């Protein structure tokens, strides 16, 4: 047996005389932290100062350029631009005008948008050489601020005569937005009731705008009644406009600090340092400007009707129908936006219908000439205003009328030529065709029916590559060539092309066999 000696207990460790005191460790950490703070402070002091946060950009002054006649496209563009100015929180919207006038409905739409705009609107007639005639004068009077560039003019706000020889039958009274100048104050004994009504309405309208904006109401009435105009300096002197500015930027600087009242309350303008944002027409405005041109609208209407005519006359082409439908709808949409004389529109449609009818019912030019005359007169009466830029010139009318006449003449010529050509399809095409008898035994058989004598089929023949039941008034052998002389439902009557051999005695058929120069083939229409 073996005994293990127990190991002795380990001796206690000797005390470490070099151990740090807890207080000393805390002091060391505090000193290190203080040193780090000193280093960071020194680095921050040595670094360049941080850039100050950039100031919020000022909202821009919105500039809306308008050039040309005031119409549906320009009205839509101005209304949408004013809404954009409101969304941009613009301090001012500037309408830069250069217009000879425009349509009454479009002018009133613009003025309503200006009067209801929470953004102050300044009408600026510019650049130099521009004008704000007729409808432009009303827009200037309606704006919160009115300004003109040197060398510009405004005025001539007399209403124009509507239609041919005066007011349009069944139309609305003349608008106060035309550009034609009245010769003088119209005497009451010679002026028509419609013109007097329009004159009074226009005078009251511009007088109300002048009183609203604190402008010269007396001169505004003279511009309506006497068609007078003013230059920029004269307009400022007579308190028609507020100031004369070189451009839109100069206008923004001059009106800085002014207070104007809008539907949202009083506004103190801060426009001296504001940037300018020029709003350009987008594709929608350009498209509206194109289709609302009366010339384009009339051309689209004509193309649309002709396209549908060709599609109905030749079903399956698809392209004329698609193009015609699109052009017709766009043309009708444009007509809805324009001041249309409905009597003129009816004459245009009647003229096109007569031209189309001439192609189907040749009347030796009666319908054709009548259609050209109706189309031309209707096109002259179509647009119910004398505003520059909204008339249809006679060159366009003549071109469309002659083009329609030539088109109908060409279609009629082709139709007449087709009448003299042999029939190549349908039931009539088989009459006169050559065939071949397929079997023997054709016997004369002419039973009387309610429709007259109609031979029963006594054999078969091949005509146009098809098997037909045929009958003849003479016996024919297989292989004989025959000519089709008539058709009764699914049975053909035929005649031989050459002499047939004599039939055996006793049959009585040989005497009836026709010869090329002999008897005529039996015709079911003859007795």
Legacy VTK file of the C-alpha trace (Angstrom):
# vtk DataFile Version 3.0
C-alpha trace
ASCII
DATASET POLYDATA
POINTS 527 float
0.000 0.000 0.000
1.264 3.359 -0.953
0.552 6.575 0.926
0.645 10.034 -0.672
2.038 12.840 1.302
-0.365 15.726 1.311
0.969 18.831 -0.369
1.578 21.737 1.904
-0.717 24.792 1.714
0.701 27.511 -0.509
2.259 30.367 1.271
0.389 33.667 1.097
1.571 36.170 -1.511
3.795 38.841 -0.355
2.231 42.301 -0.357
2.812 44.388 -3.562
4.310 47.603 -2.485
4.056 49.039 -6.079
0.178 48.774 -6.485
-1.556 52.093 -7.349
-3.930 53.695 -4.959
-7.523 54.031 -6.288
-7.415 57.793 -5.802
-4.348 58.041 -8.003
-6.121 56.211 -10.891
-9.051 58.600 -10.770
-6.731 61.574 -10.863
-4.917 60.142 -13.885
-8.123 59.608 -15.826
-9.328 63.102 -15.025
-6.068 64.569 -16.192
-6.240 62.609 -19.458
-9.813 63.778 -20.080
-8.850 67.380 -19.408
-5.970 67.083 -21.846
-8.304 65.783 -24.545
-10.669 68.685 -23.958
-7.826 71.135 -24.313
-6.710 69.510 -27.582
-10.246 69.570 -29.043
-10.738 73.199 -28.065
-7.463 74.133 -29.669
-8.395 72.275 -32.879
-11.782 73.961 -33.007
-10.193 77.351 -32.536
-7.701 76.672 -35.299
-10.388 75.412 -37.791
-12.069 77.957 -40.139
-15.537 79.101 -39.050
-18.418 77.006 -40.416
-20.398 78.536 -43.249
-23.677 80.089 -42.231
-26.785 78.309 -43.509
-27.875 79.678 -46.888
-30.820 82.058 -46.851
-34.130 80.845 -48.279
-34.398 81.947 -51.938
-36.891 84.651 -52.661
-39.968 83.640 -54.650
-39.726 84.790 -58.276
-41.726 87.386 -60.139
-43.637 85.440 -62.809
-43.595 86.982 -66.307
-46.342 85.776 -68.695
-45.672 86.907 -72.293
-48.735 87.244 -74.558
-48.267 87.998 -78.251
-50.946 87.994 -80.941
-54.722 87.923 -80.850
-56.425 87.007 -77.594
-58.178 83.674 -78.050
-59.014 80.431 -76.253
-55.388 79.277 -76.257
-53.999 82.496 -74.753
-56.817 82.618 -72.182
-56.077 79.064 -71.063
-52.347 79.865 -70.900
-52.871 82.981 -68.747
-55.272 81.257 -66.347
-52.906 78.330 -65.791
-49.898 80.659 -65.443
-51.661 82.688 -62.740
-52.352 79.469 -60.853
-48.669 78.598 -61.141
-47.719 82.027 -59.792
-49.969 81.355 -56.814
-48.328 77.964 -56.202
-44.872 79.589 -56.447
-45.937 82.205 -53.840
-44.871 84.857 -56.332
-45.021 88.451 -55.062
-46.122 89.662 -58.509
-47.279 88.308 -61.882
-46.522 90.425 -64.955
-48.646 90.068 -68.116
-46.432 91.294 -70.947
-48.909 92.238 -73.686
-48.524 92.774 -77.410
-51.958 92.198 -78.932
-54.267 93.758 -81.535
-57.337 92.534 -79.651
-59.208 89.291 -79.407
-62.387 87.435 -78.683
-64.838 88.722 -76.125
-65.258 85.366 -74.359
-61.499 84.874 -74.003
-60.970 88.466 -72.817
-63.612 88.135 -70.117
-62.137 84.814 -69.000
-58.743 86.497 -68.534
-60.220 89.468 -66.676
-62.123 87.173 -64.307
-58.877 85.334 -63.561
-57.091 88.648 -62.836
-59.851 89.962 -60.584
-59.936 86.718 -58.618
-56.177 86.219 -58.370
-54.626 86.343 -54.869
-51.324 87.286 -56.562
-51.019 90.943 -57.662
-51.083 91.218 -61.462
-49.277 93.932 -63.422
-50.172 94.477 -67.088
-47.091 95.635 -68.997
-47.426 96.719 -72.633
-44.048 95.855 -74.041
-41.461 95.644 -75.404
-41.100 98.931 -77.261
-43.219 98.904 -80.397
-45.920 96.704 -78.869
-49.584 97.623 -78.483
-52.543 96.718 -76.326
-55.466 97.504 -78.591
-59.074 96.586 -78.020
-59.153 93.551 -75.694
-55.661 94.481 -74.460
-57.004 97.823 -73.195
-59.612 96.075 -71.055
-56.950 93.756 -69.608
-54.732 96.755 -68.753
-57.636 98.457 -66.977
-58.441 95.279 -65.009
-54.895 94.697 -63.693
-53.726 95.798 -60.245
-50.787 97.691 -61.776
-50.643 99.097 -65.322
-47.386 99.957 -67.069
-46.150 100.613 -70.594
-42.782 100.579 -72.301
-41.645 103.648 -74.256
-42.896 103.585 -77.837
-46.039 101.561 -77.120
-49.728 102.450 -77.353
-53.130 101.277 -76.168
-56.756 102.061 -76.945
-59.110 101.562 -79.927
-61.476 99.517 -77.782
-64.612 99.979 -79.881
-66.809 96.919 -80.443
-66.783 95.551 -83.970
-69.645 94.601 -86.241
-70.369 90.898 -86.249
-71.195 88.800 -89.267
-71.808 89.781 -92.876
-73.497 93.119 -93.299
-74.020 93.682 -89.576
-75.020 91.383 -86.801
-75.102 87.693 -87.397
-78.526 86.191 -87.687
-79.287 84.333 -84.554
-75.929 85.204 -83.073
-74.989 86.997 -79.893
-74.482 90.751 -79.709
-71.119 92.066 -80.860
-68.353 91.856 -78.335
-66.369 94.802 -76.939
-63.085 93.141 -77.813
-62.707 93.698 -81.545
-59.848 95.641 -83.068
-61.709 97.578 -85.760
-61.920 101.288 -85.051
-65.289 102.982 -85.080
-65.390 106.102 -87.166
-66.964 108.293 -84.478
-69.761 108.350 -81.959
-72.503 106.578 -83.857
-75.666 108.679 -84.249
-78.632 107.079 -82.604
-80.789 107.499 -85.693
-78.421 105.535 -87.941
-76.860 103.021 -85.590
-78.541 99.683 -85.283
-79.982 98.512 -82.011
-77.382 95.772 -81.739
-74.487 98.200 -82.137
-75.940 100.612 -79.585
-76.424 97.778 -77.116
-72.856 96.597 -77.612
-71.509 100.139 -77.260
-73.341 100.734 -73.999
-72.274 97.358 -72.633
-68.622 97.958 -73.509
-68.665 101.473 -72.030
-70.141 100.273 -68.755
-67.669 97.396 -68.596
-64.531 99.505 -68.980
-65.948 102.220 -66.706
-66.477 99.665 -63.949
-62.904 98.392 -64.308
-61.551 101.953 -64.188
-63.485 102.729 -61.006
-62.257 99.504 -59.432
-58.586 100.350 -60.044
-58.799 104.139 -59.728
-57.956 104.888 -63.359
-59.236 107.396 -65.895
-62.798 106.241 -66.587
-63.602 109.125 -68.948
-60.793 108.252 -71.322
-61.771 104.570 -71.154
-65.244 105.455 -72.416
-63.720 107.548 -75.199
-61.592 104.569 -76.208
-64.788 102.553 -76.572
-67.008 105.162 -78.215
-64.444 107.035 -80.317
-61.706 104.389 -80.696
-59.002 106.798 -79.451
-55.495 105.641 -78.514
-52.660 106.919 -76.303
-48.889 106.605 -76.256
-47.034 105.529 -73.131
-46.235 109.031 -71.852
-49.734 110.311 -72.611
-51.264 107.337 -70.830
-49.202 108.036 -67.710
-50.047 111.740 -67.806
-53.783 111.038 -68.073
-53.661 108.406 -65.309
-54.533 105.540 -67.624
-51.415 103.625 -66.544
-49.364 103.898 -63.372
-45.833 104.099 -64.737
-43.510 103.714 -67.719
-40.838 101.004 -67.505
-38.137 99.838 -69.876
-38.754 96.143 -69.316
-40.195 93.662 -66.837
-37.150 93.888 -64.535
-37.405 97.684 -64.432
-41.115 97.366 -63.650
-40.386 94.996 -60.750
-37.879 97.493 -59.305
-40.227 100.473 -59.634
-43.212 98.822 -57.930
-41.149 97.577 -54.972
-42.720 98.757 -51.734
-46.161 99.515 -53.182
-49.266 98.175 -51.485
-52.002 96.618 -53.617
-55.262 94.935 -52.679
-56.224 91.499 -53.967
-58.813 88.909 -53.009
-56.358 87.684 -50.354
-56.012 91.146 -48.791
-53.471 93.963 -48.930
-49.996 93.081 -50.235
-46.840 95.136 -49.855
-44.698 94.277 -52.855
-41.108 93.183 -52.283
-39.877 92.742 -55.834
-36.633 94.736 -56.022
-34.352 91.726 -55.547
-36.749 89.013 -56.700
-35.654 86.918 -59.694
-37.750 86.841 -62.865
-39.378 83.593 -63.999
-40.570 83.758 -67.623
-43.335 81.219 -68.278
-43.311 79.817 -71.810
-46.360 78.171 -73.431
-46.289 74.382 -73.119
-47.403 71.822 -75.719
-51.026 72.120 -74.630
-51.128 75.861 -75.217
-49.350 75.514 -78.562
-51.740 72.756 -79.663
-54.774 74.851 -78.702
-53.323 77.829 -80.553
-52.964 75.720 -83.712
-56.382 74.066 -83.765
-58.268 77.231 -82.775
-56.960 78.978 -85.859
-60.142 79.198 -87.977
-58.239 78.140 -91.097
-56.952 74.991 -89.407
-60.362 74.242 -87.889
-62.073 74.450 -91.293
-59.405 72.265 -92.920
-59.719 69.665 -90.151
-63.500 69.627 -90.542
-63.208 69.133 -94.305
-60.612 66.366 -94.015
-62.714 64.612 -91.387
-65.847 64.509 -93.552
-63.943 63.370 -96.649
-62.129 60.693 -94.625
-65.386 59.229 -93.338
-66.832 59.355 -96.866
-63.962 57.298 -98.282
-64.174 54.831 -95.403
-67.910 54.256 -95.910
-67.470 54.018 -99.681
-64.601 51.514 -99.348
-65.016 49.606 -96.067
-61.900 47.923 -94.796
-59.305 50.588 -95.595
-59.410 51.692 -91.913
-56.876 54.519 -92.356
-59.308 57.034 -93.937
-61.851 56.275 -91.232
-59.369 56.701 -88.382
-57.865 59.910 -89.771
-61.299 61.269 -90.658
-62.731 60.578 -87.212
-59.784 62.219 -85.419
-59.805 65.288 -87.676
-63.584 65.650 -87.426
-63.583 65.502 -83.618
-60.696 67.979 -83.309
-62.351 70.300 -85.818
-65.662 70.218 -83.944
-63.828 70.866 -80.655
-62.133 73.904 -82.190
-65.455 75.146 -83.564
-66.910 74.894 -80.071
-64.190 77.247 -78.776
-64.557 79.771 -81.600
-67.362 82.292 -82.198
-69.081 80.267 -84.910
-72.017 81.438 -86.994
-74.194 78.325 -87.069
-75.833 79.323 -90.340
-72.386 79.380 -91.924
-71.504 76.019 -90.360
-74.730 74.516 -91.731
-73.929 75.822 -95.221
-70.437 74.307 -95.026
-71.854 70.908 -94.062
-74.527 71.080 -96.788
-71.872 71.957 -99.355
-69.689 69.009 -98.369
-72.735 66.707 -98.447
-73.595 67.873 -101.981
-70.037 67.279 -103.156
-70.111 63.750 -101.740
-73.560 63.065 -103.236
-72.262 64.112 -106.655
-69.825 61.186 -106.520
-72.649 58.681 -105.901
-75.401 60.319 -107.953
-73.822 62.004 -110.987
-76.101 64.907 -111.872
-73.900 66.394 -114.588
-72.425 68.898 -112.107
-75.615 70.278 -110.566
-74.914 68.930 -107.074
-71.197 69.588 -107.490
-71.551 73.269 -108.371
-74.228 73.713 -105.729
-71.961 72.135 -103.131
-69.029 74.390 -104.046
-71.235 77.497 -103.814
-72.739 76.430 -100.482
-69.319 75.582 -99.040
-67.791 78.902 -100.124
-70.623 81.054 -98.758
-70.705 79.104 -95.495
-66.947 79.439 -95.030
-67.200 83.221 -95.479
-69.899 83.386 -92.799
-68.374 80.742 -90.516
-66.438 82.871 -88.004
-68.724 85.324 -86.255
-66.223 88.156 -85.657
-64.037 90.658 -87.500
-61.157 90.437 -85.023
-57.793 90.344 -86.835
-56.369 86.839 -86.934
-59.765 85.135 -86.739
-61.002 85.523 -90.292
-60.764 82.905 -93.027
-59.066 84.413 -96.115
-60.656 83.802 -99.476
-57.494 82.044 -100.691
-58.070 79.231 -98.190
-61.774 79.018 -99.052
-61.055 78.914 -102.792
-58.393 76.239 -102.363
-60.677 74.001 -100.299
-63.636 74.470 -102.658
-61.597 73.761 -105.793
-59.886 70.836 -104.105
-63.246 69.327 -103.199
-64.559 69.893 -106.721
-61.521 68.251 -108.322
-61.768 65.335 -105.911
-65.425 64.739 -106.720
-64.752 65.131 -110.449
-62.025 62.513 -110.241
-64.244 60.077 -108.357
-67.087 60.603 -110.838
-64.759 60.019 -113.797
-63.524 56.757 -112.336
-67.108 55.657 -111.657
-68.208 56.430 -115.228
-65.289 54.507 -116.672
-66.103 51.546 -114.464
-69.625 51.410 -115.910
-68.271 50.655 -119.384
-66.012 47.847 -118.218
-67.198 44.232 -118.301
-68.515 42.850 -115.063
-65.869 40.701 -113.381
-67.607 39.689 -110.182
-71.024 38.787 -108.871
-73.889 36.933 -110.494
-73.748 39.013 -113.679
-70.109 38.112 -114.324
-70.953 34.503 -115.281
-73.287 35.513 -118.138
-71.288 35.341 -121.362
-68.659 33.020 -119.901
-67.391 29.963 -121.768
-67.880 26.488 -120.314
-67.544 22.818 -121.218
-70.243 20.148 -121.078
-69.336 17.320 -118.709
-71.914 14.651 -119.688
-74.280 13.607 -122.455
-78.002 13.772 -122.418
-78.915 17.462 -122.531
-82.550 17.498 -123.750
-84.826 20.430 -124.459
-87.204 20.818 -121.582
-89.093 24.097 -121.043
-91.770 23.765 -118.393
-93.960 26.813 -117.931
-93.624 28.504 -114.552
-95.061 31.603 -112.955
-91.890 33.457 -113.872
-92.045 32.309 -117.498
-90.276 29.502 -119.333
-87.300 28.211 -117.372
-85.531 25.102 -118.722
-84.815 22.354 -116.217
-81.299 21.086 -115.809
-80.521 18.146 -118.011
-76.795 17.937 -117.442
-73.660 19.399 -116.012
-70.986 21.742 -117.334
-67.827 23.321 -115.977
-67.891 27.131 -115.952
-65.218 29.260 -114.242
-63.726 26.090 -112.815
-67.001 25.125 -111.087
-69.666 22.483 -111.819
-72.981 24.025 -112.754
-76.341 22.496 -113.659
-77.056 23.596 -117.209
-79.878 23.335 -119.718
-80.050 23.963 -123.441
-82.758 23.827 -126.108
-80.606 21.410 -128.107
-78.863 18.141 -127.224
-75.121 18.508 -126.541
-72.438 15.907 -126.145
-69.781 15.803 -123.463
-66.809 18.016 -124.257
-68.788 20.595 -126.225
-67.970 24.224 -125.501
-70.913 26.382 -124.608
-71.604 30.015 -123.760
-73.704 30.986 -120.753
-76.747 32.982 -121.852
-78.600 33.316 -118.555
-78.866 32.289 -114.951
-81.853 31.135 -112.895
-80.784 30.584 -109.315
-78.357 27.651 -109.374
-79.074 26.694 -113.014
-77.493 28.157 -116.144
-78.886 28.300 -119.654
-76.267 27.749 -122.349
-75.903 27.809 -126.124
-73.367 25.850 -128.200
-70.398 27.593 -129.733
-70.352 25.358 -132.871
-72.518 22.919 -134.860
-73.491 19.744 -133.077
-73.828 16.377 -134.835
-77.311 15.468 -136.050
-79.389 13.403 -133.711
-80.662 9.961 -134.746
-83.852 9.794 -136.793
-86.995 9.703 -134.802
-85.780 11.766 -131.950
-86.927 15.017 -133.466
-84.016 16.792 -131.880
-81.738 17.103 -134.871
-83.883 19.727 -136.482
-83.600 21.854 -133.408
-79.783 21.835 -133.232
-78.578 25.449 -133.593
-75.688 26.594 -135.724
-73.383 29.576 -135.093
-75.111 31.587 -137.825
-78.447 29.858 -137.447
-80.923 29.975 -134.647
-80.336 32.065 -131.649
-79.791 30.368 -128.301
-82.858 30.153 -126.137
-83.196 33.139 -123.842
-85.436 32.782 -120.819
-86.437 36.400 -121.216
-87.935 35.751 -124.657
-91.068 33.753 -125.484
LINES 1 528
527 0 1 2 3 4 5 6 7 8 9 10 11 12 13 14 15 16 17 18 19 20 21 22 23 24 25 26 27 28 29 30 31 32 33 34 35 36 37 38 39 40 41 42 43 44 45 46 47 48 49 50 51 52 53 54 55 56 57 58 59 60 61 62 63 64 65 66 67 68 69 70 71 72 73 74 75 76 77 78 79 80 81 82 83 84 85 86 87 88 89 90 91 92 93 94 95 96 97 98 99 100 101 102 103 104 105 106 107 108 109 110 111 112 113 114 115 116 117 118 119 120 121 122 123 124 125 126 127 128 129 130 131 132 133 134 135 136 137 138 139 140 141 142 143 144 145 146 147 148 149 150 151 152 153 154 155 156 157 158 159 160 161 162 163 164 165 166 167 168 169 170 171 172 173 174 175 176 177 178 179 180 181 182 183 184 185 186 187 188 189 190 191 192 193 194 195 196 197 198 199 200 201 202 203 204 205 206 207 208 209 210 211 212 213 214 215 216 217 218 219 220 221 222 223 224 225 226 227 228 229 230 231 232 233 234 235 236 237 238 239 240 241 242 243 244 245 246 247 248 249 250 251 252 253 254 255 256 257 258 259 260 261 262 263 264 265 266 267 268 269 270 271 272 273 274 275 276 277 278 279 280 281 282 283 284 285 286 287 288 289 290 291 292 293 294 295 296 297 298 299 300 301 302 303 304 305 306 307 308 309 310 311 312 313 314 315 316 317 318 319 320 321 322 323 324 325 326 327 328 329 330 331 332 333 334 335 336 337 338 339 340 341 342 343 344 345 346 347 348 349 350 351 352 353 354 355 356 357 358 359 360 361 362 363 364 365 366 367 368 369 370 371 372 373 374 375 376 377 378 379 380 381 382 383 384 385 386 387 388 389 390 391 392 393 394 395 396 397 398 399 400 401 402 403 404 405 406 407 408 409 410 411 412 413 414 415 416 417 418 419 420 421 422 423 424 425 426 427 428 429 430 431 432 433 434 435 436 437 438 439 440 441 442 443 444 445 446 447 448 449 450 451 452 453 454 455 456 457 458 459 460 461 462 463 464 465 466 467 468 469 470 471 472 473 474 475 476 477 478 479 480 481 482 483 484 485 486 487 488 489 490 491 492 493 494 495 496 497 498 499 500 501 502 503 504 505 506 507 508 509 510 511 512 513 514 515 516 517 518 519 520 521 522 523 524 525 526
